[in-house]
Amino acid sequence: MKDATPQTIYLSDYKPFGYNVEAVELTFRLHPTRTRVISKIKFTPKPDAKDGDFFLHGENMTLISAKINGADISPEITAEGLRANAPSDPFVWEAEVEISPETNTALEGLYMSNGMYCTQCEAEGFRKITYYPDRPDVMSVFTVRIESDLPVLLSNGNPVKMDNGVAEWHDPWPKPAYLFALVAGELVNYSGDFTTMSGKKVDLNIWVREADLGKCAFGLEALKRSMKWDEDVYGREYDLDVFNIVAVDDFNMGAMENKGLNIFNSSCVLASPETSTDANFERIEAIIAHEYFHNWTGNRITCRDWFQLCLKEGLTVFRDQSFTGDMRSHAVKRIDDAIMLRARQFREDQGPLAHPVRPESFVEINNFYTVTVYEKGAEVIGMLKRLVGDEAYKKALDLYFDRHDGEAATIEDWIKVFEDSTGRDLSQFKLWYSQAGTPHVHVTDSFEDGTYSLTLRQEHKPSPGQDTKKPMVIPVAVGLLSPNGDEVVPTTVLELTEEEQTFTFDGLGAKPIPSVLRDFSAPVVLHMDQSDKDREFLLAQDTDAFNKWEAGRTLARNTLIDMISNNAEPNADFLAALESAIKDESLEPAFRALLLGLPSVDDLAQTLAGAGETPDPWKIHAERDRLKRAIAEHCNDTLADLYFAHQVEGEYEPDAVSSGKRSLTNAALAYITLVDGGETAQRQFAAANNMTQELAALSALITIGMGEEELTDFHNRWQNDRLVMDKWFSLQTALAAPEDASGIARRLTEHAAFDWKNPNRFRSLFGGLTSNTAGFHNPDGSGYALLADWLIKLDAINPQTTARMTTAFDTWKRYDEERQAQMRGELERILGTENLSRDTYEMVSRMLKA
């Protein structure tokens, strides 16, 4: 390890920087290994600045010269930065440093991706570019000059000069260093424009390598839709003359919202029918929206410190979720979000990596770009909006933008805006930001003399560092249905604020069937002892789309748990209820496709572990396959009818209606393949004119142990398309039989196209393996050993990606003693690696403390 005792940073220790940064001028003289960065920065001491205590962050660079007010100085250089004596009056700091982008494999700061210079400065990458107070509460106006013989030279803001190997950019809006961006390379632009609501024309560009120019049209249209939606829904207008997006092959994240110059992982912006699936198109649309929405919720108003990360990310995720719902289907989007939250965030909440939406401490901030901060952070915004109502939410957001524009804000600022605009006391609601873990809500009911009573009790289990917790404000949306299916009480939000409360509904003629936690109104685990008959009724009759789906999901889960724990036969009533639901042509095709999805192996393992059982991934996988085959056989004719009735004819379009039909036909195909031996899937693969249909057919074949010929054909046709080849790698490890998965993964690491230094390629192979829960948890430990081998290798060049991939081990305490011992051994082996990064050290040590 580089540091045996990495420093822990605490929220409670926050202190403002002692200086204001009035203006920043940067000059870049680009060279692959000897880039010179010249900075000229105007500092003004604050009244409480300590004499001589002038510290600037800086790592992995060579200082050529440093000056204060034109006079040479010799600052003290440390591994974290430099320290110098500074005057008590305003002064100008000047420095020249040398850095090596070509050897920067960590992909933080200024680095190179296949000959292109690009940056990634969030969270603390700017300190690898030049000496600077690299913290989000230090905001300033930047002017940037780039000198290079490359044809395209980009930075934040508006262009000032483009001539003879020199480009100058000026960003008039104060920003922290993490939003700085620079790109230079042999690029071409797919361009367009957008006229804002005030009549200003904005030039739009997506910059790519020439071979990718044909994959930009959808991204540009998604950007325009995002800009229009933000004006219509939030009243936010874009504030520069140009908006640039750049596609980069080597990128640790999905995308980055740098002011006016968004840098995207190529996989999150490039799309064509031949190479991208419907899911890719929808994801690209959402990510483009997310990064654009950051212009106001993240850039114009940023976060005071990294503990407030959820302030910008939770709010922006909530905004992009709402956008996707408006563009596609709110019901389907809500179900998709709940599936992801339960699979990833609930798992995080239940394990050693659990932390509050706003953490109290960290060793490495990169490790807190988590589903808890992002997706649970978005759920908190959604709950707040549900509690105060749409109009009050809009009023509060307008006040937020007016009050904090140009500032670095905190969660306290955010909550205060809502308190001031609504008059509500939100001190208890604020616990959502400080208490870790997923709340459990237990529901019991009774009916007497026309009065129906619901008793709700909230339970909070211990989390790391939090043994006891207080009751929270939990909005529980409830509707009541009569036995004939009429909705006798429409959706009503019950505010659970105490440990236990009872809510009553009067004047009812018969005991109703309750529909509880409608629209997944809070990120909680719901416990309610309802009969399978009641759930079958809700699956057929509930007017709330989420709870209609939830009823089917719970029936499937209960059936599977009975099969796993008791070797029971598949529940015939569940099979009949499912078939009836998927036949219902009044339901969206995409919704019915979701009904055909079963809980994952990991989901079922989580459920069994929560009930005190030790899950066996291989047993779960086998019983899940048995239920899939039972569904295929029981619903065979219906599935065939759905498959042929919802085929999309004509030219491919990624719109919601067409995508929904394809999702239903492909869900049906997965079951049909279990019965017809792959005949239909082979026909679809051969005839497919788009990646959605091609990949679905290939996936169905691989699942039944076929598809070798098709895999070879797929490889031969797409071997020169890096993003499609990511799919090729992922499919094989994700869908392999449990006994074969780690062997296939090991073989693929030897493939000539396995570029382990590229984050997308590394994640495609090993992310596929770890998502194959039964395959990763092979009893012989081969999956654990293979992943650990490669994480140790990757950590030496890319700690950020390594640390994130270690989360595959976060459930190690869930399983049997032998698997626990194997996983613990691999974690200890990783921890014992010489020169282990701070990123990976923090993650592994937290897991071992479980």
N, C-alpha and C positions, 0 to 999 in steps of 0.2 A: 504493500500500500504506500501511496505517496505520503499520506499523513495518518499516523496510527490513531490520532484522536481528532478527527475533523471538527471544526468549530460549529456549534449549534447556534443558529440565529433565532432570536425570540421577538415576537410582536411587541411584547411589553418593553423591549429595549429601544424601540424606535426613537430616533432623534433626527430632526431636520438637518439638512446640509447647511453649513455655515455661510454659504455664499449664493448669491443670485448669479445666474449665467445670462448675461444680457444679449450676447450674439456669438455665433459660432461660424467660423470660416474654415473650410477644409479643402485641401488640395491633394489629389491622388495622382501619383505618377506610377501607372500600373506596370508591373513586371511579374512574371510567374513566381519568382523566388525572391525578388528584391523590390517589392513595392514600397515606395516612399509615401508617407502620409504626413503632411504639413498642416498643423493646426494653429489657429489664431483665435483665442477665446477671450471675451471681455467678462471679467468677474467683478462683482460688487459685494464686499463683505456685509453680512447682516449685522444688526446691532449686537447680537450675542456671539458673534464669531470670536473664537479664541485666537489670540495672537500667535502667529506662526504655525497654527494647526491646519495646514493646507494639504489635503490628501487627495490624490487622483488614482482611480483604478487603472490597472494596466497589466496584461499578461502576455507572455510569448512574443515579445517584440524587443528590438534593439533601439535604445535611445541614441539618436545622433546628436541632438542638441536641445537645450531648453533655455528659455529666456523669460524674464519678467520685466515688463516695461522696456524691452529692448536690450537689457543687460543679461549676459550669459550667467547661468547659475549651475550648480552641481547638486541636484536633489539626491536624497537618499532613496535608493532603489530596493524594493522588496519583491517577493514572489507575487504579491497581490497588487502592487502599484508603486507609487512614489510619494514622498513627503518632502515638502519644502517650506521655507519661511516665506510668508506672503505679507505684503504691506497692509496696513489697516484702511487704506483708501482704495477706491476702484483701481484695477490694474489690468494689463493685457498679458495673458499667458501665451507663449509661443513654444511649439515643440516640433521636432522632426523625428520620425521613427521609421524603422524598416521592418516589414513583415513579409512572410512567405506564404502567399495564398495557395500555391501548388501543393505544399506539404501539409496543409491544414485539413487533415482527414476527419477531424471532429465535426466539420460542417457547421461551425459556430464562428461568427466574425466574418472576415472576408476570405473566401475560399474559391476554388475553381472546380467546375463541373464540366468535364469534356471540353476544355478550352474556353469556357465562359466564366467570367468573374461574377460572383454573386455574394450576397450577404445574408446572414441570419443573426440578428442581434437580440431577439427576445429569447431568454430573459436577460442574460448578462454577457452577450457576445460582443458588444461594442468595445469593451475593455481589451479585446484582442485586436482592435484596429488602431486605437491611439489612447493616450492617457486622458481620462475624462471622469467626472463624477457619474459613474454608470449606475444610476438609480432612477426609478420612474418619477419621483417627485421633483427632479431637476429638469425643467422644461426651458427650451430656448428656440430661437429662430435660426435656421441653418442655411448657409450658402455653400454650395459645393462646386468645385472645379475638378474635372476629370481629364487627365492627359493620357492619350493612348492612340495607337494607330488602328484600333478596332473600329468598325463602322458605326456601332450603336453604343452610346454611352448614356446611361440613365441614372437619375437619382430622384429624390423626393421633390414634390412641389411643381413649379412651373419652369419651363425652359427659358433661359436667359440668353445663351449663346451656343451655337452649334457650328463649329468651323475649324477646318484644318487640324484634326486630331485633338480638339479641345471642346469640351461641353461644360456649360455652367448652368446650375440649377439653383433656384431660390424657393424655399418653402416659407411662406409668410406666417404660417400658423405655428406657435410654440409647441414643441414636442419633446418628449424624453428621448434619450439616445437609443432605447430599444426599438424605436420606430424608424431609425435611420435605415436607408437602403441604397445600394449601388449595384448596378448590373452593367456589364460590358461584354460584347461578343459579336459574333457573326450571326445576326438575327434579322428576321423580317417581321413585319407587323400586319396583322389582320385588323383593319381599322373600321371605325364607324363613328357616330356621334350621338349625343343626347341633348335635348333642350330641356333645361330645368323649368320648374314652375314659375320662376321669375323671368324666363326668357333667355337665359344665358346658355350659349352653346358650349358643350364640353366635348373635346376630342377623346375618343376611346380607342385603345390599342391593346391587342394581345400579341406579345412578342414571343416568337418561337423560332426554332431552326426551320429552314426552308422546307424540309421534308414533312413537317407537321402542320403546314399552313392549311391543309384541308381539314384539320380537326378543330378549328377554332370557332366556327359559325355558331354552334349551340352556346358556347361560353359567352360570346358577345351578346347574344340575345338574352341570356340569363342575367347578365350584368344590367342591361337596359330594364328588364323587368324588376330587378332589385331596386334600381334607382327610382323607378316610378312608384313601386310599392312603399318605399320609405317616405316618399313625399305624401302619398295618399293616406297612409296609416299613422305615421309619426310626425308628419309635417317637416321632415328633415331634407334639406336641399344640399346638393354637393357644392363644395366651396373652392375648387381649383379649376383651372382651365383645361386640364388634361387628367385622364385616369388611365394608368398603365398597369397591365398584368404581364408577368413574365413566367413562362413555363421552364422549370429547372428539373433536370433528371435526378440529381443527388440532393435530397432534402430530407431532414429528419422528421418534419411535421407534414401536415396536409397543405397548409398555406399560411401566409403571414400578411397582416394588415398594414404594413408600412404605409405611411401617409402618401397617397397618390401613386405609389409604386408597389402594388401587391405582388409578392413573389409566391408562386404556386408550385407544389410538387406536380410534375407533369401529369400524374395519374388523376389529379383533381381539377384539371381544366381541359385536357385534350379528349375529344370524343368524336367518334364516327359510328354509323350503324354497323359497319363491318368489324370494328375492333372493340366496341363498347356495349355493355349490356344496359338494359333499362335501369338497373340499380346504379350503374355507373353514371348514367345521365342524371338521375335524380340526385345522386350524391354531389355531382359537379354543380348542379343548380343550387343546392343548399350551401355548399362551401363558398361559391362565388358570392352568394347573398350574405353569408356570415361575415366574410372579410370586408365586403362593402359596408355592411351595417356598422362595423367597427369604426367607420369614419367618424361617427358621433359617439357611439358607446364603446369607447376604448381609446380613441385618438383625441378628438376635441375635448372629451372628458376622459382622463386616464385614471390609473389607480395610484394612490399615494405611495404604496410599498407593495411588495409581492405577496404579502399576506392578504391583500385586497383583490387578488387575481380574480376571484369569483364575481367581483363587482362588474368587471368588463366582460368576462367570459360567460357567466351565467345569464346576464341580461341579453347578450348578443346571441347565445344559443336559443334562448326563448324567442327572440325576434326571428331567427331563421326557421325555427320550428313553425311559427305562426305563418310565415311566408310560404313554406312548403305546403301547409294545410290549405292556404288560399289558392295556391297554384294547382294542387292535386286533390287530396281528400283529407279532411280533418280527421275523420274516423280512422282511416287506415294509418295516417301519420301518428295519431295518438297511440294506436296499438303497437306500431313499430317502435316508438319511443319507449313504451312500457316494457316490451320484450328486451330491448337493449339494456334498459336501466336495471331490470331484474337480473339479467345475465351477468352484467359487469359491475354495476355500482353496488347492488345488494351484496354481491360476492365480496367486493372490496370492504363494504361496511362490516361484514361478518368475520373478516380475517385480520391478520397482524398489520395490514397496511391501512386499516381504518383511520380516518381523520375527519375533522369537521370541515364543512364547506369553506370556512375560513380557518386555516390551521393556526395554531399558536406558536409553532416553531418548525424549523427545517434545517437540514444540513446542506442540501442542494436543491435550489428552487426548481430546477428542471424536473425533479421527481414529483412535483405537485401539479403538473399538467395532467390531471386525472379526471375520471368520469365523475368523481364526487364534486370537484370544483366546477366542471363544465355542466354536466347533465343534471346532477342534483342541484347545482346552483340555478339552473333553468327552472327546475321544479319549484324551487322556493319563490322565484319570480311569479310563476303561474299560480301558486297558492295565494300570494299576496294580491294578485289581480282578481282572483276569484272572491277573496274576502272583501275587497273594497268596491268591486264592481267596475265595469268597463269605463264609465264616465269619470269616476274618481281616479282610475288608473291613468287615463289620458291627461287629466288635470295635473296629477303628480309628476308625470313624465315631462310635461311642458315646464313645470317649475324646476325640475331637475336640470334640464338643458339650460334654462335661463340663469339659474343660480350658480351652476358649476362649470359653465363653458370656459375652456381654457385652464381648468384646474386639475389637480391630482386629488381625487376624492377617496372617501372611505365608506365602509358599510354604514357607519354612523351617519354620514351625510345622506346616504341613500334612504335610510329609515326615517330620518328627520324630515325629509321632503314629503314623505307619505303622512307622517304625523301632522305636519303643518297644513297640508292641503285637505286632509280628511278629518282632523280632530281626534283620530283614534290613538290610543296608547298602544304602541307596538313593541313594548319592551319584552313581553313574553314571546311574541312571534320571532323576535331577534334570536331566540335560542336555536332556531334552525341553522344559524350561521356558526354557532359555537359548540353544539352537542353533536358528537359523532354517532354513527350507527343508524340502523333503520328501525323506526318505531313499529311496534306491533299493536294492532287495534283488535280487541276481542269484542264480539257482538253477540248479545242474547236478546230475545224478544218475547213478548207475551201479548195476549189479546183477551179483553174482558169488557162486556157491555158496550161494544162499539168503539172502545179505545184501544188503540194499538201502541205498545211501548217498545222502544229500542233502547237498550242499555249498552253504552260504549265504554270500554275501559282501555286506556293506553298503557303499554308496557315498554320499558326501555332497558335493554340488556347492556351489561358493561362493555366498554370499548377500551382499547389501550390508553391508559392515563385517565380514564373517566369511569370510575366504578359506580358512582351514583349520579343520577340525572333528574332534572325537574320535568314536570308535565309541560307539554308544548301546546301551541295552538294548532289543531289539526282540522282542516276543513274536510268534512265527510259529506259528499253529495249523495243524496238518497232519493229514490222514487219508490212508490208503492203501486203494485198492480193487483187488480182484483182477480179472483180465480178464473174469470172468463177472458182475461187478457186486457181489460180496460185499465188505463193508468188513472187510478183514483187520487193519487197525490203526485203531481209533477215534480221534477227535480228540485230538491230543496237542500241548501247547504247547512249542515249542522256544524256548529263550531264547538269542537271538543277541546276544552281548555283545562279541565280538571282531570285527575286520575281516573275518575269514573263519573259519568253523567247519564241520566235517563231523559229521553225525548219522547213526547206523546203526540198522537194523532187521533183526533176525536171524530165521531160521526160516521164511522165506517160500518157497512152492513155485514161484512164478513172479514175473517182474518186475511189480510193481504199477503202477497209474496213480495218480500223486500228486495229491492235492487240497490245494493250498498256499494259505495265508493265509485259512483258513476264517473265516467270520463277519467278514471284514475285520478281523482281529485287531490290526492296526497301520496307521496312516495312512501307507503307503509305496507307492511304485511298484514293482510286482513284474515282474521280467524272467525268463521261463522259456521255453525253446525247446520248446514242446509242439506236436505236429502237430495239424492240424485234426481228424483222426480221433480223437485223444485228447480234444479239446475237445467233439466231438460225443458221445463216450462220457460225458464228465462232465455235459453238458447232459441226457443221458438218464438217467444212473445215480447221479450224486453225491447222497449223503444230506444234504449241507450245502446249505441253500437258497441262501445267498449265492453259493457257488461254482458251483452249478447255473446261477444267473442269470449269473454272471461268465463262464462258459464261452460262453453264448449271446452275451453282450455282446462278448466278444473276437472271436468268429467274425464278428459283424456289423462290428466295427471293422476287422478284417483284410480283409474283403470290400470295405469302402468305401475303405480305403487303396489296395488294388489297383486299384479302379475309378478313383480320383482320380489316382494316380501313373502307371498303365499303361493307362488306358482299357479295362480288362478288363470282361468281362461279369459280371453278378451270379453269385455262386458257387451252383451248383445244389445242391450238398451242404448248404450252409448253409440254403437255402430249404427243403429237405426236412427237415432237423433241426429248424428252427424250427416248421414245420407239425406235426411229430410232438409237439413239446413243448406247443404251445398246445392240442392235442387232449386232453392228459392230464387227465382229470377228477379225478384224485387231487390235483392241484395247486390251490391257492387261485386263484380268479378274479383277485384283485388281483395275485398273483404272475405270472400269465400275461399280464396287461396290461403289466406291467413288461418281460416278455420281448419284447413287441411294440414296445417303445420302442427307437429307434435312438440312437446317440451323436449329440450335437448338433454343429452346425457349429463352434462354439467348441471343443468337445472334440476334434474331428478336426483343427482347426487347431493345437491344443496338441500333439497327437500328432505331426503332421508337423513342427512346429517343433522338437520334442524329438529328431526323427530327422535334423535338419540341413537339412530342406527349407523352402522359403519357401511358406507356404500361400496359396492364392488362394480367398478366401471364396465368390466366385461359382461357381468350379469345384466346390468342396466342396458347395455348396448344390445345384447341378445334379445331381451324382452321387448325393447323398443322396436327392433326389427320384426319380431313376431306380431306385434300389434299393427305395424305398417302392412304386413302381408295380409292380416285379417281384414283390415280396411280395404285393401286392394281387391280381395276376393268378394267381400260383402257388397261393395259399391261398384263392382266391375262395370256393369252396364251404364250406371249413372256417370262414372268417370269417363267412359268412352264417349257418351253423349256430350258431356261438357267439353271434352277435348276437341271434338269436331265442330261443335256449335259455336265456339268462341275463337276460332281461327281468325287471324287478322290478315285480310287480303291486301294486295297492292304494295305500294312503296312504304318502307319503314318510316314511322314517325314515333318519337319518344314521348308523345303526349300521354296524359293520365289515362284516358279511356283505352287507347291501344295497349299501353303498358299493363293496365289492369287485366285485359283479356289474355295477354301473353302470360301473366303471372298465374292465372287460373289454369290455362292449358298446360303450362309446364309443371304446376303442382300436380295436376291429374296425370301427366306423363310419368312422373316419378313413381306413382302407384301402378300405373298400367304396365310399366317395365317389369315389375315384380311378378306379373302374371303372364305376360306374353314373351318373356325371355329376351326382351330388347328389340323385338321386331319393329315396333312403332318408333322407338328412339333412333334406331339405325336409319329409318326412312327420313325422320326429321333432320338428323345430322346431314344426310346427303343432300337434302333439298333446302337447307337453311340459307336465307339471304341476309341474315344479320347475326351478330354475336350472341344476342339473347337466346335465340332458338338453338344455335349451334352449341353453346356452352351447356344449356339445359339438357340437351340430348346426350352430350358427352358425359355429363355428371351422372345421368341416370344409368348409363352403361357401366361406368366405373363402379358405381354402387353395387351392381350385381356381379362384379368380377369380370366384366367384359371391357371392350373399348380399346384394346391394345392397338388394333389397326387404326382406329379413329384417332387415338393419341398421336400416333406416328404421323398420320396425315395432317393433323392440327399443327404439330411441331414443324413439319416441312413447309407448310404454307405461311406460318407466322414467325419463323425463327428470327427474322430481321426486325420484328416489331417488339420493342422491349416491354411495353405495357401488356401486350397480349401474352408474351412469354411469362410474365409474372403470373398470369392466370394458369398457364400450363403447369408451372411449378406448384402452385397452391393446390390445384385440384387433386393432384396425385397424393399429396400427403394428407389433405383434409378428408378425402373420401376413401382412403385405403382401409382394408380390413384391419382390425386392431392388431392382429398378430404380424401384419406386414408393414405397418406404418413407419416404424423407425428404420427398418431396413431399406424401404423405398427412399426415405429422407436421406439416409447415409449415401445411397447410390447417387441421388440427385446432387449431393454436394460435390461429386466428382465430375458432373456434367460441365462441358466447356462454357456453357452460358451462365453458370452459377457465379455471378460477380458478388461475392460476399461483402465487398466494401460498399455496394450500393444498398441503401436502406430498404428500398422497395423490394429488391430481389431477396435480401436476407429475410425480410418479414414475410414475403410470399411463401417461401419454403418452410421456415420454422413457425410462422404464424399458422400455416396450414396444419403442421404437425400438432401444435399445442391445442388447436381448436378441435382436433380429433381426440376427444377426451379419453376414450377407451384405448386408442392407439398410443397416446402419450404415456398413459399409465399402464403400459405393458408390465406385467408382474416381474419380468426379468430385468427391469430397470434400464433397458437400452434407450428408451426415449429420454429419460432424465440425463443419462451420461452423454448422449449425443448433443443435446442442447447445451449442457454445461461446458463441454469441450469448445463449442463454437462461441459461446458467450465470453469465455475467457480469452479467446482469440480476438473477438471483436472489440472487447473493452479497451484494448491497447490503442485502437485507432478511433473508435466512436463510442464514448461512454454513454452518451444520451440514449442512443438506440439500445445499447446493451441493458441499461438499467430498466428500461421499459419492458424489455423482453423477459426479464427475470420474474415478472409477475406470474408467469406460468406456474411457478412453484408456490404461490401464495396460499394455496389450499392444502399444503402438505400435511397438516394436522388432521385433516378430514378423513384420511384413509386408514387402512389397516397398518399394523405395526411394521410389517416388512416394507411396504411402500414408504411409510414414514421414514424408516431408517435409510432407505435408498435416497430419498429426496434430501433429507437432512445431510447425508454424506456429500451429495453434490453441492449443496449450498455452502457447506464448510470448505469444500475444495475451492469453490469460487472465492470465498472470503479469504482464503489463505494465499491467493495469487499475489505474486510480487508486483508491486506498483499498481495495485488495483485502484481504479478511479474512485473519486469521492462519490460520484453518482451511484455506482454499483455497490460500493461499500454500504451506503445508507440503506438501500433497498434490501440487500441480503441480510444485513444485521437486524433490521426491523423484523424480517420474516423469521429469523432464527430465535427471536425473543418470544415468539408465540407460545 
